[in-house]
Amino acid sequence: MTNTCVDSIHNTMNQRQSVGHLVAPAPNQQQLDLAFTAALAAPDHHRLKPTRFVIVPTEVRAEFGTLLSNSLACTEIDAVQVERVKNHPLRAPLLVLALTVLQDHPKVPHYEQLLSSGAAIENFLLSLQSQGFASIWRTGAVAESEALKHALGLSARDLISGIIYIGTADKKLPARADVNLQDYVSTWSNA
């Protein structure tokens, strides 16, 4: 691999940030398929592929917002928050739901499947970033809603691992601050 390619990969990873204000354009189907392919190449013990994606197209965002609001209303007592979540899908031109469908396997505990799903989502975000798009990965109370899980055909143990808002950043973001690796990396010693 050339240094230019390595630099490009690391630049994409180091510059990826969550962007809350997203506008059109969103990725087209070919660009999304490239990102889904990258996602499904994530580490995955015994190739169980626990991650599923559901696209929420632009034209049905308002309907999806109603589903979110109705799902949250089952557990949330704050009526203002229930109404506010109805407009969340309108924050970006495209949404993709990331789901984790857990499987019973003697060698692959559920937590490994969840980690695999997180890696798949990160690959998805990085692929979108490398193609010039921005995103934000959200969860919150609505992602834990049993009513929403049911509406998506999930079992109670499965997870809505995120609602990914996708589009183009409406403004240039400042570069990430440098990280002092010594604060996060150490060397094990048996002495």
Secondary structure, DSSP 8 states (H G I E B T S, - for coil): --HHHHHHHHHHHHH--B-S-EES----HHHHHHHHHHHTTS--GGG---EEEEEE-GGGHHHHHHHHHHHHHTT---HHHHHHGGGGGGGSSEEEEEEE-----TTS-HHHHHHHHHHHHHHHHHHHHHTT-EEEEE-SGGGG-HHHHHHTT--TTSEEEEEEEEEEESS---------GGGT-------
